[in-house]
């Protein structure tokens, strides 16, 4: 089990690093927003993995709040971009 934890932690750390790079470097606002949503998903996966490893549910409310914020943010940006394209 410790090997799996190390592999999962390394994969999540690499994914977070690449996502932060995309947020900093992204050529458009939409790229940055999508990368921020992906970063929220990575944090959610890290919280879920931590809860699974330590056999507790203490962070379950935080996990639900993160996923709701990510969903609402994605829907809001998608509606904004769709509305902007209709005008232009």
Phi and psi in degrees as GROMACS dihedral restraints (atoms count N, CA, C in turn):
[ dihedral_restraints ]
;  ai    aj    ak    al  type     phi  dphi    fc
    3     4     5     6     1   -60.3    20    10
    4     5     6     7     1   -32.4    20    10
    6     7     8     9     1   -66.1    20    10
    7     8     9    10     1   -40.7    20    10
    9    10    11    12     1   -64.9    20    10
   10    11    12    13     1   -40.7    20    10
   12    13    14    15     1   -62.2    20    10
   13    14    15    16     1   -42.4    20    10
   15    16    17    18     1   -65.1    20    10
   16    17    18    19     1   -41.9    20    10
   18    19    20    21     1   -65.3    20    10
   19    20    21    22     1   -43.7    20    10
   21    22    23    24     1   -64.8    20    10
   22    23    24    25     1   -43.0    20    10
   24    25    26    27     1   -63.1    20    10
   25    26    27    28     1   -41.0    20    10
   27    28    29    30     1   -66.5    20    10
   28    29    30    31     1   -42.1    20    10
   30    31    32    33     1   -64.4    20    10
   31    32    33    34     1   -43.3    20    10
   33    34    35    36     1   -67.2    20    10
   34    35    36    37     1   -37.2    20    10
   36    37    38    39     1   -66.2    20    10
   37    38    39    40     1   -42.5    20    10
   39    40    41    42     1   -63.9    20    10
   40    41    42    43     1   -44.0    20    10
   42    43    44    45     1   -62.2    20    10
   43    44    45    46     1   -41.7    20    10
   45    46    47    48     1   -65.2    20    10
   46    47    48    49     1   -40.4    20    10
   48    49    50    51     1   -63.6    20    10
   49    50    51    52     1   -45.3    20    10
   51    52    53    54     1   -65.7    20    10
   52    53    54    55     1   -35.9    20    10
   54    55    56    57     1   -69.1    20    10
   55    56    57    58     1   -41.0    20    10
   57    58    59    60     1   -64.1    20    10
   58    59    60    61     1   -37.4    20    10
   60    61    62    63     1   -61.2    20    10
   61    62    63    64     1   -42.6    20    10
   63    64    65    66     1   -66.4    20    10
   64    65    66    67     1   -35.5    20    10
   66    67    68    69     1   -64.9    20    10
   67    68    69    70     1   -41.6    20    10
   69    70    71    72     1   -73.9    20    10
   70    71    72    73     1   -37.5    20    10
   72    73    74    75     1   -98.6    20    10
   73    74    75    76     1   -20.6    20    10
   75    76    77    78     1   -41.6    20    10
   76    77    78    79     1   131.6    20    10
   78    79    80    81     1   -72.0    20    10
   79    80    81    82     1   -25.3    20    10
   81    82    83    84     1  -128.7    20    10
   82    83    84    85     1   165.3    20    10
   84    85    86    87     1   -64.0    20    10
   85    86    87    88     1   -38.2    20    10
   87    88    89    90     1   -63.1    20    10
   88    89    90    91     1   -39.3    20    10
   90    91    92    93     1   -60.9    20    10
   91    92    93    94     1   -41.7    20    10
   93    94    95    96     1   -67.4    20    10
   94    95    96    97     1   -39.0    20    10
   96    97    98    99     1   -67.7    20    10
   97    98    99   100     1   -42.5    20    10
   99   100   101   102     1   -63.7    20    10
  100   101   102   103     1   -40.4    20    10
  102   103   104   105     1   -64.6    20    10
  103   104   105   106     1   -37.7    20    10
  105   106   107   108     1   -65.2    20    10
  106   107   108   109     1   -38.0    20    10
  108   109   110   111     1   -65.7    20    10
  109   110   111   112     1   -40.6    20    10
  111   112   113   114     1   -64.1    20    10
  112   113   114   115     1   -38.3    20    10
  114   115   116   117     1   -64.3    20    10
  115   116   117   118     1   -38.2    20    10
  117   118   119   120     1   -62.8    20    10
  118   119   120   121     1   -39.4    20    10
  120   121   122   123     1   -65.5    20    10
  121   122   123   124     1   -36.9    20    10
  123   124   125   126     1   -66.0    20    10
  124   125   126   127     1   -42.7    20    10
  126   127   128   129     1   -61.9    20    10
  127   128   129   130     1   -39.8    20    10
  129   130   131   132     1   -62.4    20    10
  130   131   132   133     1   -42.1    20    10
  132   133   134   135     1   -64.8    20    10
  133   134   135   136     1   -38.0    20    10
  135   136   137   138     1   -65.9    20    10
  136   137   138   139     1   -41.1    20    10
  138   139   140   141     1   -63.8    20    10
  139   140   141   142     1   -42.6    20    10
  141   142   143   144     1   -64.2    20    10
  142   143   144   145     1   -40.9    20    10
  144   145   146   147     1   -65.5    20    10
  145   146   147   148     1   -40.4    20    10
  147   148   149   150     1   -64.1    20    10
  148   149   150   151     1   -40.4    20    10
  150   151   152   153     1   -66.6    20    10
  151   152   153   154     1   -37.0    20    10
  153   154   155   156     1   -68.6    20    10
  154   155   156   157     1   -40.1    20    10
  156   157   158   159     1   -68.6    20    10
  157   158   159   160     1   -42.3    20    10
  159   160   161   162     1   -92.1    20    10
  160   161   162   163     1     2.9    20    10
  162   163   164   165     1    54.3    20    10
  163   164   165   166     1    52.5    20    10
  165   166   167   168     1  -144.5    20    10
  166   167   168   169     1   171.1    20    10
  168   169   170   171     1  -128.3    20    10
  169   170   171   172     1    29.3    20    10
  171   172   173   174     1   -65.2    20    10
  172   173   174   175     1   -33.1    20    10
  174   175   176   177     1   -97.4    20    10
  175   176   177   178     1    14.6    20    10
  177   178   179   180     1   -64.5    20    10
  178   179   180   181     1   -39.3    20    10
  180   181   182   183     1   -64.9    20    10
  181   182   183   184     1   -42.9    20    10
  183   184   185   186     1   -61.9    20    10
  184   185   186   187     1   -39.5    20    10
  186   187   188   189     1   -63.2    20    10
  187   188   189   190     1   -43.6    20    10
  189   190   191   192     1   -65.4    20    10
  190   191   192   193     1   -42.3    20    10
  192   193   194   195     1   -63.1    20    10
  193   194   195   196     1   -42.8    20    10
  195   196   197   198     1   -61.0    20    10
  196   197   198   199     1   -43.1    20    10
  198   199   200   201     1   -69.2    20    10
  199   200   201   202     1   -37.4    20    10
  201   202   203   204     1   -66.9    20    10
  202   203   204   205     1   -42.4    20    10
  204   205   206   207     1   -62.7    20    10
  205   206   207   208     1   -42.4    20    10
  207   208   209   210     1   -62.3    20    10
  208   209   210   211     1   -42.7    20    10
  210   211   212   213     1   -66.1    20    10
  211   212   213   214     1   -47.6    20    10
  213   214   215   216     1   -63.6    20    10
  214   215   216   217     1   -40.3    20    10
  216   217   218   219     1   -63.1    20    10
  217   218   219   220     1   -43.0    20    10
  219   220   221   222     1   -65.2    20    10
  220   221   222   223     1   -43.1    20    10
  222   223   224   225     1   -65.2    20    10
  223   224   225   226     1   -40.9    20    10
  225   226   227   228     1   -62.5    20    10
  226   227   228   229     1   -45.9    20    10
  228   229   230   231     1   -66.7    20    10
  229   230   231   232     1   -40.0    20    10
  231   232   233   234     1   -62.5    20    10
  232   233   234   235     1   -41.6    20    10
  234   235   236   237     1   -67.2    20    10
  235   236   237   238     1   -38.6    20    10
  237   238   239   240     1   -63.3    20    10
  238   239   240   241     1   -45.5    20    10
  240   241   242   243     1   -66.9    20    10
  241   242   243   244     1   -40.5    20    10
  243   244   245   246     1   -65.2    20    10
  244   245   246   247     1   -40.7    20    10
  246   247   248   249     1   -66.9    20    10
  247   248   249   250     1   -38.4    20    10
  249   250   251   252     1   -66.8    20    10
  250   251   252   253     1   -37.9    20    10
  252   253   254   255     1   -69.9    20    10
  253   254   255   256     1   -31.4    20    10
  255   256   257   258     1   -67.7    20    10
  256   257   258   259     1   -35.2    20    10
  258   259   260   261     1   -72.7    20    10
  259   260   261   262     1   -37.2    20    10
